[in-house]
Amino acid sequence: MAGFFASLSKTIIAGIVILIAIIFFGGASAKMADAGWWTFFMRVLHVTSGVMWIGLLWYFNFVQMPSMPKIPDDQKPAISKVIAPTALFWFRYAALATVVTGLLLATMQGYIGDALMLAKPVTAIGLGMWIALVMAFNVWFIIWPNQKKALGIVTVAADEKAAAAKLAAMTSRINTMLSIPMLFCMVAQQNGGL
């Protein structure tokens, strides 16, 4: 059993198999012809990718960045050459998946235009969407390009590397700050919190 769970791909496949069993044996398969079910399924994909995105954002800010000064210099390459590049890959593609599934979900539910215009009654979700778009922009166009320099994926002078690390860290902190009102707005829309 331990060997099975040592493989991430086997674990994910098993999770999908369990999900399929729940869908079919739980009676949801009969509802799959209904557009409402696909809207629900898109919401599941949106929430799943959002959990990965914000989870990694918070990992960077609550775990990795505060821990780096405590790690001996000879051990830091394990983070900067192995862990951080992999985490940043999933981080930026989770951000992309969250935005794409969110826009598709808003389109499927017919409120995309009103949300982007911050019109009532979808003002809260619209505000959350705009905050998320700013955050995704930061991920792809500020954090990632600067992290490539900071991690040595792109070779730059030492002073440029230090400046890139500082800008990436500051932008990541900005995204952490923005994640709090963004999450509130997303949940508030359907739960009457705003």
Sequence and secondary structure as in RCSB ss.txt:
>XXXX:A:sequence
MAGFFASLSKTIIAGIVILIAIIFFGGASAKMADAGWWTFFMRVLHVTSGVMWIGLLWYFNFVQMPSMPKIPDDQ
KPAISKVIAPTALFWFRYAALATVVTGLLLATMQGYIGDALMLAKPVTAIGLGMWIALVMAFNVWFIIWPNQKKA
LGIVTVAADEKAAAAKLAAMTSRINTMLSIPMLFCMVAQQNGGL
>XXXX:A:secstr
 HHHHT HHHHHHHHHHHHHHHHHHTTGGGGTTSHHHHHHHHHHHHHHHHHHHHHHHHHIIIIIHHHGGGS GGG
HHIIIIIIHHHHHHHHHHHHHHHHHHHHHHHHHTT HHHHHTT TTSHHHHHHHHHHHHHHHHIIIIIHHHHHHH
TTSS   HHHHHHHHHHHHHHHHHHHHHHHHHHHHHHHHHHT  
